[in-house]
């Protein structure tokens, strides 16, 4: 269920991620990366970001979260981790400046679509100052 989920995005470091993953395993919450994997693969010098996507009820109430973290190999990974509601609430929220930076970074990963050929031809004519009516189609080379 997605009702009543916290809407904020949380900021956390590698040590907090390791502690939360270990706690999830100790409590048999059941879903997410293991602490030993986080230790081996997640970069410690950069923040990770967490958001709740689902409320689980068994074996005890928790949030299924998605964590965005930078890996040691330079790549980025988005992985699930089950977290107790109190542990999630205790994490600091992403500030508005950090949220803006995170949004810009995320948008930079979305490829820019090429213009369709007819739009590109129109753009090229406009840049050269040609009238759209005078050319009667694509410019000749």
PyMOL commands that place a pseudoatom at each C-alpha (Angstrom):
pseudoatom trace, name=CA, resn=UNK, resi=1, chain=A, elem=C, hetatm=0, pos=[0.000, 0.000, 0.000]
pseudoatom trace, name=CA, resn=UNK, resi=2, chain=A, elem=C, hetatm=0, pos=[1.288, 3.461, -0.845]
pseudoatom trace, name=CA, resn=UNK, resi=3, chain=A, elem=C, hetatm=0, pos=[-1.121, 5.456, 1.327]
pseudoatom trace, name=CA, resn=UNK, resi=4, chain=A, elem=C, hetatm=0, pos=[0.364, 7.206, 4.302]
pseudoatom trace, name=CA, resn=UNK, resi=5, chain=A, elem=C, hetatm=0, pos=[3.928, 6.828, 3.106]
pseudoatom trace, name=CA, resn=UNK, resi=6, chain=A, elem=C, hetatm=0, pos=[6.394, 9.546, 4.014]
pseudoatom trace, name=CA, resn=UNK, resi=7, chain=A, elem=C, hetatm=0, pos=[6.939, 11.801, 1.026]
pseudoatom trace, name=CA, resn=UNK, resi=8, chain=A, elem=C, hetatm=0, pos=[10.352, 13.181, 1.943]
pseudoatom trace, name=CA, resn=UNK, resi=9, chain=A, elem=C, hetatm=0, pos=[13.662, 11.977, 0.576]
pseudoatom trace, name=CA, resn=UNK, resi=10, chain=A, elem=C, hetatm=0, pos=[16.271, 11.122, 3.189]
pseudoatom trace, name=CA, resn=UNK, resi=11, chain=A, elem=C, hetatm=0, pos=[20.022, 11.637, 3.017]
pseudoatom trace, name=CA, resn=UNK, resi=12, chain=A, elem=C, hetatm=0, pos=[22.370, 9.098, 4.564]
pseudoatom trace, name=CA, resn=UNK, resi=13, chain=A, elem=C, hetatm=0, pos=[25.959, 7.990, 4.547]
pseudoatom trace, name=CA, resn=UNK, resi=14, chain=A, elem=C, hetatm=0, pos=[27.526, 4.586, 4.039]
pseudoatom trace, name=CA, resn=UNK, resi=15, chain=A, elem=C, hetatm=0, pos=[27.786, 3.875, 7.777]
pseudoatom trace, name=CA, resn=UNK, resi=16, chain=A, elem=C, hetatm=0, pos=[24.061, 4.548, 8.220]
pseudoatom trace, name=CA, resn=UNK, resi=17, chain=A, elem=C, hetatm=0, pos=[23.271, 2.322, 5.240]
pseudoatom trace, name=CA, resn=UNK, resi=18, chain=A, elem=C, hetatm=0, pos=[25.355, -0.513, 6.674]
pseudoatom trace, name=CA, resn=UNK, resi=19, chain=A, elem=C, hetatm=0, pos=[23.665, -0.164, 10.086]
pseudoatom trace, name=CA, resn=UNK, resi=20, chain=A, elem=C, hetatm=0, pos=[20.170, -0.136, 8.537]
pseudoatom trace, name=CA, resn=UNK, resi=21, chain=A, elem=C, hetatm=0, pos=[20.945, -3.154, 6.351]
pseudoatom trace, name=CA, resn=UNK, resi=22, chain=A, elem=C, hetatm=0, pos=[22.297, -5.074, 9.337]
pseudoatom trace, name=CA, resn=UNK, resi=23, chain=A, elem=C, hetatm=0, pos=[19.252, -4.160, 11.415]
pseudoatom trace, name=CA, resn=UNK, resi=24, chain=A, elem=C, hetatm=0, pos=[16.925, -5.274, 8.611]
pseudoatom trace, name=CA, resn=UNK, resi=25, chain=A, elem=C, hetatm=0, pos=[18.717, -8.618, 8.469]
pseudoatom trace, name=CA, resn=UNK, resi=26, chain=A, elem=C, hetatm=0, pos=[18.691, -9.039, 12.268]
pseudoatom trace, name=CA, resn=UNK, resi=27, chain=A, elem=C, hetatm=0, pos=[14.938, -8.349, 12.336]
pseudoatom trace, name=CA, resn=UNK, resi=28, chain=A, elem=C, hetatm=0, pos=[14.275, -10.550, 9.276]
pseudoatom trace, name=CA, resn=UNK, resi=29, chain=A, elem=C, hetatm=0, pos=[12.602, -7.654, 7.465]
pseudoatom trace, name=CA, resn=UNK, resi=30, chain=A, elem=C, hetatm=0, pos=[13.439, -9.523, 4.363]
pseudoatom trace, name=CA, resn=UNK, resi=31, chain=A, elem=C, hetatm=0, pos=[14.197, -7.268, 1.434]
pseudoatom trace, name=CA, resn=UNK, resi=32, chain=A, elem=C, hetatm=0, pos=[17.228, -5.326, 0.343]
pseudoatom trace, name=CA, resn=UNK, resi=33, chain=A, elem=C, hetatm=0, pos=[20.975, -5.271, 0.064]
pseudoatom trace, name=CA, resn=UNK, resi=34, chain=A, elem=C, hetatm=0, pos=[23.048, -6.937, 2.752]
pseudoatom trace, name=CA, resn=UNK, resi=35, chain=A, elem=C, hetatm=0, pos=[25.460, -4.959, 4.921]
pseudoatom trace, name=CA, resn=UNK, resi=36, chain=A, elem=C, hetatm=0, pos=[28.493, -6.858, 3.586]
pseudoatom trace, name=CA, resn=UNK, resi=37, chain=A, elem=C, hetatm=0, pos=[27.539, -5.951, -0.001]
pseudoatom trace, name=CA, resn=UNK, resi=38, chain=A, elem=C, hetatm=0, pos=[27.179, -2.271, 0.949]
pseudoatom trace, name=CA, resn=UNK, resi=39, chain=A, elem=C, hetatm=0, pos=[30.595, -2.321, 2.646]
pseudoatom trace, name=CA, resn=UNK, resi=40, chain=A, elem=C, hetatm=0, pos=[32.210, -3.831, -0.469]
pseudoatom trace, name=CA, resn=UNK, resi=41, chain=A, elem=C, hetatm=0, pos=[30.451, -1.799, -3.165]
pseudoatom trace, name=CA, resn=UNK, resi=42, chain=A, elem=C, hetatm=0, pos=[29.132, 1.571, -1.936]
pseudoatom trace, name=CA, resn=UNK, resi=43, chain=A, elem=C, hetatm=0, pos=[31.317, 4.660, -1.990]
pseudoatom trace, name=CA, resn=UNK, resi=44, chain=A, elem=C, hetatm=0, pos=[31.737, 6.248, 1.436]
pseudoatom trace, name=CA, resn=UNK, resi=45, chain=A, elem=C, hetatm=0, pos=[32.575, 9.797, 0.340]
pseudoatom trace, name=CA, resn=UNK, resi=46, chain=A, elem=C, hetatm=0, pos=[29.205, 10.515, -1.306]
pseudoatom trace, name=CA, resn=UNK, resi=47, chain=A, elem=C, hetatm=0, pos=[25.733, 10.695, 0.179]
pseudoatom trace, name=CA, resn=UNK, resi=48, chain=A, elem=C, hetatm=0, pos=[23.060, 8.128, -0.597]
pseudoatom trace, name=CA, resn=UNK, resi=49, chain=A, elem=C, hetatm=0, pos=[19.380, 9.015, -0.890]
pseudoatom trace, name=CA, resn=UNK, resi=50, chain=A, elem=C, hetatm=0, pos=[16.376, 7.028, 0.313]
pseudoatom trace, name=CA, resn=UNK, resi=51, chain=A, elem=C, hetatm=0, pos=[12.646, 7.228, -0.329]
pseudoatom trace, name=CA, resn=UNK, resi=52, chain=A, elem=C, hetatm=0, pos=[9.799, 5.050, 0.889]
pseudoatom trace, name=CA, resn=UNK, resi=53, chain=A, elem=C, hetatm=0, pos=[7.819, 3.268, -1.818]
pseudoatom trace, name=CA, resn=UNK, resi=54, chain=A, elem=C, hetatm=0, pos=[5.720, 0.713, 0.085]
pseudoatom trace, name=CA, resn=UNK, resi=55, chain=A, elem=C, hetatm=0, pos=[4.493, -0.081, 3.597]
pseudoatom trace, name=CA, resn=UNK, resi=56, chain=A, elem=C, hetatm=0, pos=[5.018, -3.697, 4.616]
pseudoatom trace, name=CA, resn=UNK, resi=57, chain=A, elem=C, hetatm=0, pos=[3.298, -5.341, 7.580]
pseudoatom trace, name=CA, resn=UNK, resi=58, chain=A, elem=C, hetatm=0, pos=[5.164, -8.614, 8.088]
pseudoatom trace, name=CA, resn=UNK, resi=59, chain=A, elem=C, hetatm=0, pos=[7.205, -9.725, 9.902]
pseudoatom trace, name=CA, resn=UNK, resi=60, chain=A, elem=C, hetatm=0, pos=[6.703, -6.272, 11.449]
pseudoatom trace, name=CA, resn=UNK, resi=61, chain=A, elem=C, hetatm=0, pos=[5.688, -2.871, 10.080]
pseudoatom trace, name=CA, resn=UNK, resi=62, chain=A, elem=C, hetatm=0, pos=[8.400, -1.355, 7.913]
pseudoatom trace, name=CA, resn=UNK, resi=63, chain=A, elem=C, hetatm=0, pos=[8.906, 0.698, 4.791]
pseudoatom trace, name=CA, resn=UNK, resi=64, chain=A, elem=C, hetatm=0, pos=[10.254, -0.761, 1.602]
pseudoatom trace, name=CA, resn=UNK, resi=65, chain=A, elem=C, hetatm=0, pos=[12.590, 1.964, 0.437]
pseudoatom trace, name=CA, resn=UNK, resi=66, chain=A, elem=C, hetatm=0, pos=[14.676, 2.609, -2.630]
pseudoatom trace, name=CA, resn=UNK, resi=67, chain=A, elem=C, hetatm=0, pos=[18.235, 3.781, -2.081]
pseudoatom trace, name=CA, resn=UNK, resi=68, chain=A, elem=C, hetatm=0, pos=[20.232, 5.667, -4.691]
pseudoatom trace, name=CA, resn=UNK, resi=69, chain=A, elem=C, hetatm=0, pos=[23.945, 5.207, -3.999]
pseudoatom trace, name=CA, resn=UNK, resi=70, chain=A, elem=C, hetatm=0, pos=[27.233, 5.694, -5.813]
pseudoatom trace, name=CA, resn=UNK, resi=71, chain=A, elem=C, hetatm=0, pos=[29.311, 2.550, -6.183]
pseudoatom trace, name=CA, resn=UNK, resi=72, chain=A, elem=C, hetatm=0, pos=[33.074, 2.281, -5.828]
pseudoatom trace, name=CA, resn=UNK, resi=73, chain=A, elem=C, hetatm=0, pos=[33.374, 1.493, -9.544]
pseudoatom trace, name=CA, resn=UNK, resi=74, chain=A, elem=C, hetatm=0, pos=[31.915, 4.919, -10.410]
pseudoatom trace, name=CA, resn=UNK, resi=75, chain=A, elem=C, hetatm=0, pos=[28.475, 3.672, -11.364]
pseudoatom trace, name=CA, resn=UNK, resi=76, chain=A, elem=C, hetatm=0, pos=[25.220, 4.429, -9.579]
pseudoatom trace, name=CA, resn=UNK, resi=77, chain=A, elem=C, hetatm=0, pos=[22.814, 1.860, -8.188]
pseudoatom trace, name=CA, resn=UNK, resi=78, chain=A, elem=C, hetatm=0, pos=[19.172, 2.066, -7.118]
pseudoatom trace, name=CA, resn=UNK, resi=79, chain=A, elem=C, hetatm=0, pos=[18.376, -0.760, -4.707]
pseudoatom trace, name=CA, resn=UNK, resi=80, chain=A, elem=C, hetatm=0, pos=[15.640, -1.700, -2.202]
pseudoatom trace, name=CA, resn=UNK, resi=81, chain=A, elem=C, hetatm=0, pos=[16.073, -1.806, 1.554]
pseudoatom trace, name=CA, resn=UNK, resi=82, chain=A, elem=C, hetatm=0, pos=[13.428, -2.472, 4.222]
pseudoatom trace, name=CA, resn=UNK, resi=83, chain=A, elem=C, hetatm=0, pos=[13.605, 0.030, 7.094]
pseudoatom trace, name=CA, resn=UNK, resi=84, chain=A, elem=C, hetatm=0, pos=[11.634, 0.482, 10.316]
pseudoatom trace, name=CA, resn=UNK, resi=85, chain=A, elem=C, hetatm=0, pos=[9.435, 3.616, 10.324]
pseudoatom trace, name=CA, resn=UNK, resi=86, chain=A, elem=C, hetatm=0, pos=[11.285, 5.072, 13.339]
pseudoatom trace, name=CA, resn=UNK, resi=87, chain=A, elem=C, hetatm=0, pos=[14.664, 4.563, 11.677]
pseudoatom trace, name=CA, resn=UNK, resi=88, chain=A, elem=C, hetatm=0, pos=[13.406, 6.225, 8.506]
pseudoatom trace, name=CA, resn=UNK, resi=89, chain=A, elem=C, hetatm=0, pos=[11.974, 9.185, 10.442]
pseudoatom trace, name=CA, resn=UNK, resi=90, chain=A, elem=C, hetatm=0, pos=[15.285, 9.678, 12.292]
pseudoatom trace, name=CA, resn=UNK, resi=91, chain=A, elem=C, hetatm=0, pos=[17.260, 10.205, 9.068]
pseudoatom trace, name=CA, resn=UNK, resi=92, chain=A, elem=C, hetatm=0, pos=[17.811, 13.805, 7.931]
pseudoatom trace, name=CA, resn=UNK, resi=93, chain=A, elem=C, hetatm=0, pos=[15.713, 15.066, 5.049]
pseudoatom trace, name=CA, resn=UNK, resi=94, chain=A, elem=C, hetatm=0, pos=[17.320, 16.262, 1.848]
pseudoatom trace, name=CA, resn=UNK, resi=95, chain=A, elem=C, hetatm=0, pos=[17.516, 20.066, 1.925]
pseudoatom trace, name=CA, resn=UNK, resi=96, chain=A, elem=C, hetatm=0, pos=[15.902, 22.074, -0.863]
pseudoatom trace, name=CA, resn=UNK, resi=97, chain=A, elem=C, hetatm=0, pos=[19.349, 22.943, -2.289]
pseudoatom trace, name=CA, resn=UNK, resi=98, chain=A, elem=C, hetatm=0, pos=[20.354, 19.254, -2.235]
pseudoatom trace, name=CA, resn=UNK, resi=99, chain=A, elem=C, hetatm=0, pos=[17.024, 18.280, -3.784]
pseudoatom trace, name=CA, resn=UNK, resi=100, chain=A, elem=C, hetatm=0, pos=[17.560, 20.734, -6.629]
pseudoatom trace, name=CA, resn=UNK, resi=101, chain=A, elem=C, hetatm=0, pos=[21.089, 19.385, -7.185]
pseudoatom trace, name=CA, resn=UNK, resi=102, chain=A, elem=C, hetatm=0, pos=[19.815, 15.782, -7.060]
pseudoatom trace, name=CA, resn=UNK, resi=103, chain=A, elem=C, hetatm=0, pos=[17.030, 16.575, -9.540]
pseudoatom trace, name=CA, resn=UNK, resi=104, chain=A, elem=C, hetatm=0, pos=[19.440, 18.221, -11.963]
pseudoatom trace, name=CA, resn=UNK, resi=105, chain=A, elem=C, hetatm=0, pos=[21.811, 15.275, -11.676]
pseudoatom trace, name=CA, resn=UNK, resi=106, chain=A, elem=C, hetatm=0, pos=[18.982, 12.760, -12.252]
pseudoatom trace, name=CA, resn=UNK, resi=107, chain=A, elem=C, hetatm=0, pos=[17.715, 14.696, -15.268]
pseudoatom trace, name=CA, resn=UNK, resi=108, chain=A, elem=C, hetatm=0, pos=[21.207, 14.729, -16.765]
pseudoatom trace, name=CA, resn=UNK, resi=109, chain=A, elem=C, hetatm=0, pos=[20.985, 10.926, -17.054]
pseudoatom trace, name=CA, resn=UNK, resi=110, chain=A, elem=C, hetatm=0, pos=[17.896, 11.094, -19.277]
pseudoatom trace, name=CA, resn=UNK, resi=111, chain=A, elem=C, hetatm=0, pos=[18.985, 11.080, -22.926]
pseudoatom trace, name=CA, resn=UNK, resi=112, chain=A, elem=C, hetatm=0, pos=[17.993, 14.038, -25.069]
pseudoatom trace, name=CA, resn=UNK, resi=113, chain=A, elem=C, hetatm=0, pos=[15.897, 12.984, -28.048]
pseudoatom trace, name=CA, resn=UNK, resi=114, chain=A, elem=C, hetatm=0, pos=[17.004, 13.958, -31.526]
pseudoatom trace, name=CA, resn=UNK, resi=115, chain=A, elem=C, hetatm=0, pos=[14.694, 16.255, -33.436]
pseudoatom trace, name=CA, resn=UNK, resi=116, chain=A, elem=C, hetatm=0, pos=[12.699, 14.579, -36.205]
pseudoatom trace, name=CA, resn=UNK, resi=117, chain=A, elem=C, hetatm=0, pos=[14.243, 15.331, -39.635]
pseudoatom trace, name=CA, resn=UNK, resi=118, chain=A, elem=C, hetatm=0, pos=[11.510, 17.790, -40.664]
pseudoatom trace, name=CA, resn=UNK, resi=119, chain=A, elem=C, hetatm=0, pos=[11.925, 19.794, -37.440]
pseudoatom trace, name=CA, resn=UNK, resi=120, chain=A, elem=C, hetatm=0, pos=[15.700, 19.817, -37.870]
pseudoatom trace, name=CA, resn=UNK, resi=121, chain=A, elem=C, hetatm=0, pos=[15.359, 21.113, -41.465]
pseudoatom trace, name=CA, resn=UNK, resi=122, chain=A, elem=C, hetatm=0, pos=[12.999, 23.857, -40.265]
pseudoatom trace, name=CA, resn=UNK, resi=123, chain=A, elem=C, hetatm=0, pos=[15.426, 24.780, -37.471]
pseudoatom trace, name=CA, resn=UNK, resi=124, chain=A, elem=C, hetatm=0, pos=[18.350, 24.900, -39.927]
pseudoatom trace, name=CA, resn=UNK, resi=125, chain=A, elem=C, hetatm=0, pos=[16.418, 27.203, -42.298]
pseudoatom trace, name=CA, resn=UNK, resi=126, chain=A, elem=C, hetatm=0, pos=[15.426, 29.482, -39.413]
pseudoatom trace, name=CA, resn=UNK, resi=127, chain=A, elem=C, hetatm=0, pos=[19.038, 29.739, -38.248]
pseudoatom trace, name=CA, resn=UNK, resi=128, chain=A, elem=C, hetatm=0, pos=[20.161, 30.727, -41.758]
pseudoatom trace, name=CA, resn=UNK, resi=129, chain=A, elem=C, hetatm=0, pos=[17.393, 33.332, -41.905]
pseudoatom trace, name=CA, resn=UNK, resi=130, chain=A, elem=C, hetatm=0, pos=[15.551, 31.665, -44.752]
pseudoatom trace, name=CA, resn=UNK, resi=131, chain=A, elem=C, hetatm=0, pos=[11.808, 31.972, -45.004]
pseudoatom trace, name=CA, resn=UNK, resi=132, chain=A, elem=C, hetatm=0, pos=[9.900, 28.743, -44.493]
pseudoatom trace, name=CA, resn=UNK, resi=133, chain=A, elem=C, hetatm=0, pos=[7.754, 29.512, -47.551]
pseudoatom trace, name=CA, resn=UNK, resi=134, chain=A, elem=C, hetatm=0, pos=[10.647, 30.345, -49.896]
pseudoatom trace, name=CA, resn=UNK, resi=135, chain=A, elem=C, hetatm=0, pos=[12.491, 27.057, -49.708]
pseudoatom trace, name=CA, resn=UNK, resi=136, chain=A, elem=C, hetatm=0, pos=[9.631, 24.716, -50.459]
pseudoatom trace, name=CA, resn=UNK, resi=137, chain=A, elem=C, hetatm=0, pos=[11.209, 21.900, -48.483]
pseudoatom trace, name=CA, resn=UNK, resi=138, chain=A, elem=C, hetatm=0, pos=[14.524, 20.794, -47.156]
pseudoatom trace, name=CA, resn=UNK, resi=139, chain=A, elem=C, hetatm=0, pos=[17.528, 22.909, -48.116]
pseudoatom trace, name=CA, resn=UNK, resi=140, chain=A, elem=C, hetatm=0, pos=[19.723, 21.547, -50.870]
pseudoatom trace, name=CA, resn=UNK, resi=141, chain=A, elem=C, hetatm=0, pos=[23.359, 20.848, -50.200]
for i in range(1, 141): cmd.bond("trace and resi %d" % i, "trace and resi %d" % (i + 1))
show_as sticks, trace
zoom trace
